[in-house]
């Protein structure tokens, strides 16, 4: 079903040459989605490491240690979500034959 729709659907490029839907999706994934996921993974890692830094730096204050622990938790959760999104995206693309 999708392959017949993809073969019939075209988006006109600036030069007037038709671009197939498969090529358009591939360009969007390559140039927008993958770099965005990579950026979000980097932000999650930095947030996690900042939590570790706060946790170690404020070892004497239980309130500040708790704050650092929460930063570590949310950083790890964000990292898990981004890696899962990347995996689901690759599974979906593998399933439909990309």
N, C-alpha and C positions, 0 to 999 in steps of 0.2 A: 504494500500500500504506500509506504513512505517513499520507496524508490521511484515509483511511477509519478508521484507528486513532485519529487525532487527533480526528476528528469524534465517535467513539463514547466516547472516554475523557474523563471529567470529574473535576475535583477540587473538593470542596465548600469554599466560602469560609466565613469566620466568620459571615456573615449568612445562610448557607443557600443563597445564590445559586450556581449552578454556574459554574465557571470552566473554559473550554476549555483543552485541553493547549497549543494554540498561544499563547493568552494567557499561560499560566503560563510557558512557555519564553521568551516575549518579556519578561516581567517579570524573570525570572531573569537574562537577558542584559543588560537595561537597568540593573538595580539592583545586580547582584552582579559579573558577569563583566567588563563594560566598565570599571567603576571599579577593579576589581582589576588589570586589565591596565594601566590608566593609572597606578596607584600603582607597579606594578613597573617601568614605563618610567621613571618619575621617580626611583626608587631606582637604576636602572642608570645614568641620566645623572649623578646625584650621585656615584655610585661612580667613574664615569669621570673626572669633573672633579676628584675628590679625588686620583685617580692622577696627573692632569696637575699638580696643585698639588704633590704629593710629588716628582714628577719634576723640576719646575723649582726647587723649594725646596732639594732635595738634589743640586744639579748637581755638586758636588765629590766626592760619595761614590758610587762605582759600585754598591755593594750597595743603598743606599737608592734610587738611580735605577732599578735593576732591579726593586725592590719596587713603585715607582710605575708602571713600565712594565707589570708584571703586573696591577696594579689597573686600568690603562687597558684592557688586553686583556680582562679579565673583564667590565668594565663595557660595553665595546663588544659582546662576545659576548652578554651578557644583554640588551642593547638589541636586537640582531639577533633573538634568540629571541622576545622579546616582540612585536616588529613582525611577525615571521613568524607567530606564533600568532594575532595579530589578523587578519592577511591570510587565513590558512587558515579561521578562524572565519567571516569575511565571505564567502569563497568557498563554504564549505559552506552557509551560510544562503542565498546567492544561488542555489545549485544546487537546493536543496529548495523554493525559492520564497518565502522570508521576506523 
